[in-house]
Amino acid sequence: MNFESINSVYFIGIGGIGMSAIARYFVAHGKHVGGYDKTPTEITRALQDLGAVIHFNDDVSEIETSFLEAESTLVVYTPAIPKGHSELEYFKANNFNILKRSAILGAITKQTFCLAVAGTHGKTTTTSILGHLLNVCDSPVTAFLGGISENYDSNLILNGTEVTVVEADEFDRSFLALSPNLASITSMDADHLDIYGSAEALVESFKAFSECLKPGGKLFVKQGLPLDGITYGVEEEADYSAQNVRIENGSYVFDIKTPKGIEHDFRFYLPGRHNLSNALIAIAMAAEYGCGYDDLKKGLASYKGVKRRFTYQIKTEDFVFIDDYAHHPEEIKAVHQAVREMYPDKKVLAIFQPHLFSRTKDFADAFAESLSKFDELLLLDIYPARELPIEGVTSQWLLDKIENPRKALVEKAALIKEIEKSKAQVVLTIGAGDIGQEVKRIKEAFDVKN
């Protein structure tokens, strides 16, 4: 793809976390950027501050005329856009150059040294750690993140164009458009069964991704996955292994066994063994790229995290409020492990919003098991996202499966009162839907009280 002949880039679904990172990239490279999304958000407002022209009605008449010149405009869309979207249909009918988000990422990264992170869990955190580490090592890197980095207040790290770091998304088989030099697979737990149909088909897709490496490329896999590659694990026999793990002053301190020896005393401030595993593979990939371990130690110690990934909203002696994006049973288990490790003697209230009717249906028993581990549970209605309801699949149906004596189905408007009734000293909001919009309201209510 020759981007030189393109003056304008128009995004259908510009507010999506992956789409907005690419939009930022094109703004930074001097292109005229605009697009459509359903609702204004902090992400769209930030893009507008950078000069992007955005509207929120699916109406071709609202598209700025400069984006209607087919020869000089590239149209990018997300697979989450519904069929029959009037703007997408207009661009198709008028022979515009139209590409999926995944194809654009493939085109941008093809001519670079590309490091890609795949897996049903851990992609965003691992990618953001890896991008930060390479930036600290002063690599000429562009990192496309699936979340807002706390270090950069952005989902794009831009320090050069020779190296790219990218989240390799398995949704819609998007990651098969990539051709990385270094790639990792963090997990292959069943997910997106509305796309794949079966767990076996998902695993086959990850195997296909592992074959997308450029000649001479290297694949890193979490110890235990049924793939050949450089292995990693926390306190496991692997090529890269985190060892001598201890907690000091609220952070992990650990050593790393590498293929060449032991590197001592890495410090990492994110809770949870799952995050420790994410840090380990980011370090391994950065080391294989060529970063020195002294720089990697500095980079890891300065890493602040990703918004909505175990993000502390309130942290006092008497009350803790944490927000997390977890939306799969395995991710909820990881959050539970982290919060129990940090607060072993405190009662924990989890507020969970299920994401997608299909995911709730496919993993109902696993959701019930993971959510039953918390001391108290408040369950919101299912966030539909791109889906229509499935008969019989409701939050009440899921709640009935959960074995917890202190559980309730609640409306968003009642959240503050329900939290006030609780005796829990740790409150978690969990989910990938619009529960994140409730975080500010909860924080304001309990910041005053604490």
VEXTORMAR-605325 format. One record per residue (C-alpha): x, y, z; residue in three letters. Coordinates in steps of 0.1 Angstrom, whole numbers, m for minus. Layout:
% VEXTORMAR-605325
@u=X v=Y w=Z tiro=ALA $
...
//
This chain:
% VEXTORMAR-605325
@u=0 v=0 w=0 tiro=MET $
@u=14 v=34 w=m11 tiro=ASN $
@u=2 v=60 w=15 tiro=PHE $
@u=20 v=88 w=m3 tiro=GLU $
@u=m9 v=93 w=m28 tiro=SER $
@u=m34 v=95 w=0 tiro=ILE $
@u=m44 v=129 w=14 tiro=ASN $
@u=m73 v=119 w=36 tiro=SER $
@u=m82 v=89 w=58 tiro=VAL $
@u=m118 v=83 w=69 tiro=TYR $
@u=m126 v=58 w=97 tiro=PHE $
@u=m160 v=42 w=101 tiro=ILE $
@u=m159 v=34 w=138 tiro=GLY $
@u=m131 v=59 w=146 tiro=ILE $
@u=m138 v=57 w=184 tiro=GLY $
@u=m128 v=21 w=187 tiro=GLY $
@u=m96 v=16 w=207 tiro=ILE $
@u=m78 v=m1 w=178 tiro=GLY $
@u=m91 v=23 w=152 tiro=MET $
@u=m83 v=54 w=171 tiro=SER $
@u=m46 v=44 w=174 tiro=ALA $
@u=m43 v=41 w=137 tiro=ILE $
@u=m62 v=74 w=133 tiro=ALA $
@u=m36 v=90 w=156 tiro=ARG $
@u=m8 v=75 w=135 tiro=TYR $
@u=m22 v=91 w=103 tiro=PHE $
@u=m27 v=125 w=120 tiro=VAL $
@u=10 v=123 w=131 tiro=ALA $
@u=20 v=116 w=95 tiro=HIS $
@u=2 v=147 w=82 tiro=GLY $
@u=m29 v=131 w=67 tiro=LYS $
@u=m64 v=147 w=70 tiro=HIS $
@u=m83 v=124 w=93 tiro=VAL $
@u=m119 v=121 w=101 tiro=GLY $
@u=m147 v=96 w=106 tiro=GLY $
@u=m179 v=84 w=122 tiro=TYR $
@u=m188 v=68 w=155 tiro=ASP $
@u=m220 v=62 w=173 tiro=LYS $
@u=m213 v=83 w=204 tiro=THR $
@u=m188 v=109 w=215 tiro=PRO $
@u=m163 v=96 w=241 tiro=THR $
@u=m130 v=107 w=256 tiro=GLU $
@u=m112 v=90 w=227 tiro=ILE $
@u=m132 v=108 w=200 tiro=THR $
@u=m127 v=141 w=219 tiro=ARG $
@u=m90 v=136 w=221 tiro=ALA $
@u=m89 v=129 w=183 tiro=LEU $
@u=m109 v=160 w=176 tiro=GLN $
@u=m84 v=180 w=197 tiro=ASP $
@u=m57 v=167 w=174 tiro=LEU $
@u=m77 v=180 w=144 tiro=GLY $
@u=m98 v=149 w=133 tiro=ALA $
@u=m132 v=158 w=119 tiro=VAL $
@u=m158 v=134 w=135 tiro=ILE $
@u=m195 v=132 w=134 tiro=HIS $
@u=m220 v=108 w=152 tiro=PHE $
@u=m249 v=102 w=128 tiro=ASN $
@u=m248 v=75 w=102 tiro=ASP $
@u=m255 v=100 w=74 tiro=ASP $
@u=m234 v=105 w=43 tiro=VAL $
@u=m245 v=141 w=41 tiro=SER $
@u=m225 v=148 w=73 tiro=GLU $
@u=m192 v=136 w=57 tiro=ILE $
@u=m169 v=165 w=50 tiro=GLU $
@u=m164 v=169 w=12 tiro=THR $
@u=m127 v=164 w=13 tiro=SER $
@u=m133 v=128 w=23 tiro=PHE $
@u=m155 v=122 w=m7 tiro=LEU $
@u=m127 v=123 w=m33 tiro=GLU $
@u=m122 v=86 w=m41 tiro=ALA $
@u=m87 v=90 w=m56 tiro=GLU $
@u=m71 v=106 w=m26 tiro=SER $
@u=m91 v=91 w=3 tiro=THR $
@u=m86 v=58 w=21 tiro=LEU $
@u=m115 v=44 w=40 tiro=VAL $
@u=m109 v=22 w=70 tiro=VAL $
@u=m136 v=2 w=88 tiro=TYR $
@u=m139 v=m21 w=118 tiro=THR $
@u=m156 v=m55 w=115 tiro=PRO $
@u=m178 v=m44 w=144 tiro=ALA $
@u=m197 v=m21 w=120 tiro=ILE $
@u=m231 v=m36 w=112 tiro=PRO $
@u=m240 v=m48 w=77 tiro=LYS $
@u=m259 v=m22 w=57 tiro=GLY $
@u=m242 v=8 w=74 tiro=HIS $
@u=m251 v=36 w=50 tiro=SER $
@u=m217 v=53 w=49 tiro=GLU $
@u=m199 v=20 w=43 tiro=LEU $
@u=m223 v=12 w=15 tiro=GLU $
@u=m218 v=46 w=0 tiro=TYR $
@u=m180 v=42 w=m2 tiro=PHE $
@u=m184 v=7 w=m17 tiro=LYS $
@u=m208 v=19 w=m43 tiro=ALA $
@u=m185 v=48 w=m53 tiro=ASN $
@u=m153 v=26 w=m57 tiro=ASN $
@u=m133 v=40 w=m28 tiro=PHE $
@u=m102 v=23 w=m16 tiro=ASN $
@u=m117 v=5 w=15 tiro=ILE $
@u=m97 v=m17 w=39 tiro=LEU $
@u=m104 v=m34 w=72 tiro=LYS $
@u=m84 v=m22 w=102 tiro=ARG $
@u=m64 v=m54 w=102 tiro=SER $
@u=m53 v=m49 w=66 tiro=ALA $
@u=m41 v=m14 w=74 tiro=ILE $
@u=m21 v=m26 w=103 tiro=LEU $
@u=m6 v=m53 w=81 tiro=GLY $
@u=3 v=m27 w=55 tiro=ALA $
@u=19 v=m3 w=80 tiro=ILE $
@u=39 v=m30 w=98 tiro=THR $
@u=50 v=m50 w=67 tiro=LYS $
@u=80 v=m29 w=59 tiro=GLN $
@u=91 v=m26 w=96 tiro=THR $
@u=107 v=m48 w=122 tiro=PHE $
@u=74 v=m60 w=137 tiro=CYS $
@u=68 v=m74 w=172 tiro=LEU $
@u=33 v=m88 w=176 tiro=ALA $
@u=15 v=m100 w=207 tiro=VAL $
@u=m14 v=m125 w=203 tiro=ALA $
@u=m35 v=m144 w=228 tiro=GLY $
@u=m71 v=m144 w=242 tiro=THR $
@u=m58 v=m127 w=274 tiro=HIS $
@u=m30 v=m104 w=281 tiro=GLY $
@u=m25 v=m87 w=247 tiro=LYS $
@u=m31 v=m51 w=257 tiro=THR $
@u=m10 v=m51 w=288 tiro=THR $
@u=18 v=m71 w=272 tiro=THR $
@u=18 v=m48 w=241 tiro=THR $
@u=19 v=m17 w=262 tiro=SER $
@u=48 v=m30 w=284 tiro=ILE $
@u=67 v=m40 w=253 tiro=LEU $
@u=61 v=m6 w=236 tiro=GLY $
@u=72 v=12 w=267 tiro=HIS $
@u=103 v=m10 w=271 tiro=LEU $
@u=114 v=m4 w=235 tiro=LEU $
@u=107 v=34 w=239 tiro=ASN $
@u=129 v=35 w=270 tiro=VAL $
@u=156 v=17 w=251 tiro=CYS $
@u=153 v=45 w=225 tiro=ASP $
@u=143 v=22 w=197 tiro=SER $
@u=127 v=39 w=166 tiro=PRO $
@u=94 v=24 w=175 tiro=VAL $
@u=57 v=30 w=168 tiro=THR $
@u=34 v=10 w=191 tiro=ALA $
@u=m3 v=5 w=184 tiro=PHE $
@u=m20 v=m3 w=217 tiro=LEU $
@u=m54 v=m18 w=225 tiro=GLY $
@u=m58 v=5 w=256 tiro=GLY $
@u=m48 v=39 w=269 tiro=ILE $
@u=m13 v=37 w=284 tiro=SER $
@u=m9 v=55 w=317 tiro=GLU $
@u=26 v=64 w=308 tiro=ASN $
@u=17 v=82 w=276 tiro=TYR $
@u=m20 v=89 w=281 tiro=ASP $
@u=m25 v=75 w=246 tiro=SER $
@u=m29 v=43 w=227 tiro=ASN $
@u=m1 v=52 w=203 tiro=LEU $
@u=36 v=54 w=212 tiro=ILE $
@u=55 v=72 w=185 tiro=LEU $
@u=93 v=74 w=186 tiro=ASN $
@u=102 v=64 w=150 tiro=GLY $
@u=90 v=42 w=121 tiro=THR $
@u=115 v=15 w=117 tiro=GLU $
@u=101 v=m8 w=144 tiro=VAL $
@u=64 v=m15 w=152 tiro=THR $
@u=47 v=m31 w=182 tiro=VAL $
@u=12 v=m43 w=176 tiro=VAL $
@u=m16 v=m61 w=193 tiro=GLU $
@u=m24 v=m92 w=172 tiro=ALA $
@u=m62 v=m95 w=176 tiro=ASP $
@u=m78 v=m129 w=170 tiro=GLU $
@u=m113 v=m114 w=166 tiro=PHE $
@u=m124 v=m119 w=130 tiro=ASP $
@u=m90 v=m136 w=124 tiro=ARG $
@u=m76 v=m101 w=121 tiro=SER $
@u=m41 v=m112 w=131 tiro=PHE $
@u=m36 v=m133 w=100 tiro=LEU $
@u=m30 v=m100 w=81 tiro=ALA $
@u=3 v=m95 w=100 tiro=LEU $
@u=38 v=m107 w=92 tiro=SER $
@u=59 v=m102 w=124 tiro=PRO $
@u=96 v=m107 w=130 tiro=ASN $
@u=89 v=m116 w=166 tiro=LEU $
@u=55 v=m128 w=179 tiro=ALA $
@u=42 v=m142 w=211 tiro=SER $
@u=11 v=m161 w=221 tiro=ILE $
@u=0 v=m156 w=257 tiro=THR $
@u=m30 v=m179 w=258 tiro=SER $
@u=m55 v=m198 w=236 tiro=MET $
@u=m85 v=m202 w=259 tiro=ASP $
@u=m118 v=m205 w=241 tiro=ALA $
@u=m134 v=m171 w=232 tiro=ASP $
@u=m152 v=m154 w=202 tiro=HIS $
@u=m171 v=m186 w=196 tiro=LEU $
@u=m196 v=m165 w=177 tiro=ASP $
@u=m168 v=m161 w=151 tiro=ILE $
@u=m150 v=m194 w=153 tiro=TYR $
@u=m178 v=m219 w=162 tiro=GLY $
@u=m155 v=m241 w=183 tiro=SER $
@u=m125 v=m239 w=206 tiro=ALA $
@u=m106 v=m262 w=182 tiro=GLU $
@u=m111 v=m237 w=153 tiro=ALA $
@u=m98 v=m209 w=175 tiro=LEU $
@u=m66 v=m230 w=183 tiro=VAL $
@u=m62 v=m237 w=146 tiro=GLU $
@u=m63 v=m199 w=139 tiro=SER $
@u=m35 v=m193 w=164 tiro=PHE $
@u=m15 v=m220 w=147 tiro=LYS $
@u=m21 v=m202 w=114 tiro=ALA $
@u=m9 v=m170 w=130 tiro=PHE $
@u=23 v=m187 w=142 tiro=SER $
@u=30 v=m194 w=105 tiro=GLU $
@u=27 v=m157 w=95 tiro=CYS $
@u=62 v=m150 w=108 tiro=LEU $
@u=87 v=m134 w=83 tiro=LYS $
@u=116 v=m157 w=73 tiro=PRO $
@u=139 v=m161 w=103 tiro=GLY $
@u=112 v=m149 w=127 tiro=GLY $
@u=109 v=m161 w=162 tiro=LYS $
@u=78 v=m173 w=181 tiro=LEU $
@u=74 v=m171 w=219 tiro=PHE $
@u=48 v=m192 w=236 tiro=VAL $
@u=36 v=m195 w=271 tiro=LYS $
@u=48 v=m227 w=287 tiro=GLN $
@u=22 v=m255 w=282 tiro=GLY $
@u=7 v=m243 w=250 tiro=LEU $
@u=7 v=m269 w=222 tiro=PRO $
@u=30 v=m249 w=199 tiro=LEU $
@u=67 v=m250 w=192 tiro=ASP $
@u=87 v=m218 w=201 tiro=GLY $
@u=107 v=m200 w=227 tiro=ILE $
@u=89 v=m207 w=260 tiro=THR $
@u=83 v=m185 w=290 tiro=TYR $
@u=66 v=m190 w=324 tiro=GLY $
@u=65 v=m177 w=359 tiro=VAL $
@u=84 v=m201 w=382 tiro=GLU $
@u=83 v=m228 w=355 tiro=GLU $
@u=109 v=m247 w=335 tiro=GLU $
@u=111 v=m225 w=304 tiro=ALA $
@u=135 v=m207 w=282 tiro=ASP $
@u=126 v=m174 w=300 tiro=TYR $
@u=115 v=m179 w=336 tiro=SER $
@u=106 v=m155 w=363 tiro=ALA $
@u=122 v=m169 w=395 tiro=GLN $
@u=126 v=m159 w=431 tiro=ASN $
@u=94 v=m139 w=430 tiro=VAL $
@u=87 v=m118 w=461 tiro=ARG $
@u=66 v=m88 w=471 tiro=ILE $
@u=84 v=m58 w=485 tiro=GLU $
@u=67 v=m25 w=492 tiro=ASN $
@u=37 v=m33 w=471 tiro=GLY $
@u=56 v=m44 w=440 tiro=SER $
@u=69 v=m77 w=426 tiro=TYR $
@u=107 v=m82 w=426 tiro=VAL $
@u=120 v=m111 w=407 tiro=PHE $
@u=149 v=m126 w=387 tiro=ASP $
@u=148 v=m139 w=352 tiro=ILE $
@u=164 v=m171 w=339 tiro=LYS $
@u=173 v=m165 w=303 tiro=THR $
@u=189 v=m188 w=277 tiro=PRO $
@u=222 v=m170 w=285 tiro=LYS $
@u=220 v=m168 w=323 tiro=GLY $
@u=203 v=m151 w=353 tiro=ILE $
@u=193 v=m115 w=354 tiro=GLU $
@u=185 v=m102 w=389 tiro=HIS $
@u=162 v=m78 w=406 tiro=ASP $
@u=135 v=m67 w=382 tiro=PHE $
@u=108 v=m45 w=399 tiro=ARG $
@u=72 v=m44 w=386 tiro=PHE $
@u=43 v=m25 w=402 tiro=TYR $
@u=12 v=m42 w=386 tiro=LEU $
@u=m5 v=m68 w=409 tiro=PRO $
@u=m13 v=m104 w=398 tiro=GLY $
@u=6 v=m133 w=385 tiro=ARG $
@u=m10 v=m128 w=351 tiro=HIS $
@u=6 v=m94 w=348 tiro=ASN $
@u=39 v=m108 w=360 tiro=LEU $
@u=36 v=m133 w=331 tiro=SER $
@u=28 v=m104 w=307 tiro=ASN $
@u=59 v=m85 w=319 tiro=ALA $
@u=81 v=m115 w=315 tiro=LEU $
@u=72 v=m121 w=278 tiro=ILE $
@u=76 v=m84 w=270 tiro=ALA $
@u=111 v=m85 w=285 tiro=ILE $
@u=119 v=m116 w=266 tiro=ALA $
@u=108 v=m101 w=233 tiro=MET $
@u=126 v=m68 w=239 tiro=ALA $
@u=158 v=m87 w=249 tiro=ALA $
@u=156 v=m108 w=217 tiro=GLU $
@u=151 v=m76 w=197 tiro=TYR $
@u=184 v=m62 w=212 tiro=GLY $
@u=176 v=m42 w=243 tiro=CYS $
@u=200 v=m43 w=272 tiro=GLY $
@u=188 v=m57 w=306 tiro=TYR $
@u=198 v=m25 w=325 tiro=ASP $
@u=175 v=m5 w=303 tiro=ASP $
@u=148 v=m31 w=306 tiro=LEU $
@u=150 v=m30 w=344 tiro=LYS $
@u=146 v=8 w=343 tiro=LYS $
@u=117 v=6 w=318 tiro=GLY $
@u=98 v=m20 w=338 tiro=LEU $
@u=102 v=m2 w=370 tiro=ALA $
@u=87 v=30 w=354 tiro=SER $
@u=58 v=12 w=338 tiro=TYR $
@u=25 v=25 w=351 tiro=LYS $
@u=m1 v=3 w=334 tiro=GLY $
@u=m31 v=6 w=311 tiro=VAL $
@u=m63 v=23 w=319 tiro=LYS $
@u=m90 v=m2 w=330 tiro=ARG $
@u=m65 v=m29 w=337 tiro=ARG $
@u=m65 v=m33 w=375 tiro=PHE $
@u=m66 v=5 w=377 tiro=THR $
@u=m67 v=19 w=412 tiro=TYR $
@u=m94 v=46 w=414 tiro=GLN $
@u=m93 v=50 w=452 tiro=ILE $
@u=m66 v=35 w=474 tiro=LYS $
@u=m67 v=43 w=512 tiro=THR $
@u=m63 v=22 w=543 tiro=GLU $
@u=m101 v=18 w=547 tiro=ASP $
@u=m114 v=17 w=512 tiro=PHE $
@u=m100 v=5 w=478 tiro=VAL $
@u=m117 v=9 w=444 tiro=PHE $
@u=m103 v=m9 w=414 tiro=ILE $
@u=m115 v=m9 w=378 tiro=ASP $
@u=m107 v=m37 w=353 tiro=ASP $
@u=m116 v=m46 w=317 tiro=TYR $
@u=m119 v=m84 w=325 tiro=ALA $
@u=m147 v=m99 w=304 tiro=HIS $
@u=m138 v=m136 w=302 tiro=HIS $
@u=m139 v=m162 w=330 tiro=PRO $
@u=m102 v=m167 w=330 tiro=GLU $
@u=m96 v=m130 w=332 tiro=GLU $
@u=m119 v=m127 w=361 tiro=ILE $
@u=m100 v=m155 w=379 tiro=LYS $
@u=m68 v=m136 w=373 tiro=ALA $
@u=m83 v=m104 w=388 tiro=VAL $
@u=m95 v=m124 w=418 tiro=HIS $
@u=m61 v=m139 w=423 tiro=GLN $
@u=m45 v=m104 w=422 tiro=ALA $
@u=m69 v=m88 w=446 tiro=VAL $
@u=m66 v=m117 w=471 tiro=ARG $
@u=m28 v=m115 w=469 tiro=GLU $
@u=m29 v=m78 w=476 tiro=MET $
@u=m57 v=m77 w=502 tiro=TYR $
@u=m59 v=m112 w=518 tiro=PRO $
@u=m78 v=m100 w=549 tiro=ASP $
@u=m104 v=m77 w=533 tiro=LYS $
@u=m139 v=m84 w=520 tiro=LYS $
@u=m142 v=m79 w=482 tiro=VAL $
@u=m173 v=m67 w=463 tiro=LEU $
@u=m173 v=m73 w=426 tiro=ALA $
@u=m196 v=m54 w=402 tiro=ILE $
@u=m197 v=m73 w=369 tiro=PHE $
@u=m213 v=m64 w=335 tiro=GLN $
@u=m214 v=m94 w=311 tiro=PRO $
@u=m203 v=m85 w=276 tiro=HIS $
@u=m222 v=m101 w=247 tiro=LEU $
@u=m251 v=m125 w=248 tiro=PHE $
@u=m231 v=m152 w=229 tiro=SER $
@u=m201 v=m151 w=253 tiro=ARG $
@u=m224 v=m152 w=283 tiro=THR $
@u=m242 v=m182 w=268 tiro=LYS $
@u=m210 v=m200 w=258 tiro=ASP $
@u=m192 v=m196 w=292 tiro=PHE $
@u=m221 v=m193 w=316 tiro=ALA $
@u=m209 v=m221 w=340 tiro=ASP $
@u=m173 v=m208 w=339 tiro=ALA $
@u=m185 v=m172 w=346 tiro=PHE $
@u=m206 v=m186 w=375 tiro=ALA $
@u=m175 v=m204 w=390 tiro=GLU $
@u=m152 v=m173 w=387 tiro=SER $
@u=m178 v=m148 w=400 tiro=LEU $
@u=m186 v=m171 w=430 tiro=SER $
@u=m151 v=m166 w=444 tiro=LYS $
@u=m158 v=m130 w=455 tiro=PHE $
@u=m174 v=m122 w=489 tiro=ASP $
@u=m202 v=m102 w=474 tiro=GLU $
@u=m214 v=m97 w=438 tiro=LEU $
@u=m236 v=m71 w=420 tiro=LEU $
@u=m245 v=m81 w=384 tiro=LEU $
@u=m256 v=m56 w=357 tiro=LEU $
@u=m276 v=m64 w=326 tiro=ASP $
@u=m257 v=m79 w=297 tiro=ILE $
@u=m240 v=m54 w=274 tiro=TYR $
@u=m251 v=m64 w=239 tiro=PRO $
@u=m224 v=m45 w=218 tiro=ALA $
@u=m229 v=m58 w=183 tiro=ARG $
@u=m255 v=m85 w=191 tiro=GLU $
@u=m292 v=m90 w=193 tiro=LEU $
@u=m306 v=m108 w=224 tiro=PRO $
@u=m306 v=m146 w=227 tiro=ILE $
@u=m337 v=m161 w=242 tiro=GLU $
@u=m332 v=m172 w=277 tiro=GLY $
@u=m297 v=m157 w=281 tiro=VAL $
@u=m301 v=m129 w=307 tiro=THR $
@u=m282 v=m117 w=337 tiro=SER $
@u=m308 v=m132 w=360 tiro=GLN $
@u=m302 v=m166 w=343 tiro=TRP $
@u=m265 v=m162 w=350 tiro=LEU $
@u=m271 v=m149 w=385 tiro=LEU $
@u=m291 v=m180 w=394 tiro=ASP $
@u=m260 v=m202 w=385 tiro=LYS $
@u=m237 v=m182 w=409 tiro=ILE $
@u=m231 v=m197 w=443 tiro=GLU $
@u=m227 v=m167 w=464 tiro=ASN $
@u=m250 v=m158 w=494 tiro=PRO $
@u=m245 v=m121 w=488 tiro=ARG $
@u=m255 v=m115 w=452 tiro=LYS $
@u=m280 v=m93 w=434 tiro=ALA $
@u=m290 v=m80 w=400 tiro=LEU $
@u=m289 v=m42 w=400 tiro=VAL $
@u=m295 v=m13 w=377 tiro=GLU $
@u=m267 v=12 w=371 tiro=LYS $
@u=m287 v=40 w=388 tiro=ALA $
@u=m287 v=19 w=420 tiro=ALA $
@u=m250 v=11 w=421 tiro=LEU $
@u=m240 v=38 w=446 tiro=ILE $
@u=m267 v=28 w=471 tiro=LYS $
@u=m259 v=m9 w=468 tiro=GLU $
@u=m222 v=m2 w=474 tiro=ILE $
@u=m231 v=19 w=505 tiro=GLU $
@u=m250 v=m11 w=519 tiro=LYS $
@u=m220 v=m34 w=515 tiro=SER $
@u=m194 v=m39 w=542 tiro=LYS $
@u=m167 v=m47 w=517 tiro=ALA $
@u=m134 v=m27 w=519 tiro=GLN $
@u=m124 v=m35 w=483 tiro=VAL $
@u=m148 v=m28 w=454 tiro=VAL $
@u=m141 v=m39 w=419 tiro=LEU $
@u=m159 v=m29 w=387 tiro=THR $
@u=m153 v=m55 w=360 tiro=ILE $
@u=m164 v=m57 w=323 tiro=GLY $
@u=m158 v=m46 w=287 tiro=ALA $
@u=m191 v=m28 w=281 tiro=GLY $
@u=m201 v=6 w=292 tiro=ASP $
@u=m195 v=m1 w=329 tiro=ILE $
@u=m164 v=20 w=325 tiro=GLY $
@u=m187 v=50 w=323 tiro=GLN $
@u=m199 v=44 w=359 tiro=GLU $
@u=m164 v=45 w=373 tiro=VAL $
@u=m162 v=83 w=375 tiro=LYS $
@u=m196 v=84 w=393 tiro=ARG $
@u=m185 v=57 w=418 tiro=ILE $
@u=m152 v=74 w=424 tiro=LYS $
@u=m167 v=108 w=431 tiro=GLU $
@u=m193 v=93 w=455 tiro=ALA $
@u=m167 v=74 w=476 tiro=PHE $
@u=m138 v=99 w=474 tiro=ASP $
@u=m160 v=123 w=494 tiro=VAL $
@u=m167 v=96 w=520 tiro=LYS $
@u=m131 v=86 w=523 tiro=ASN $
//
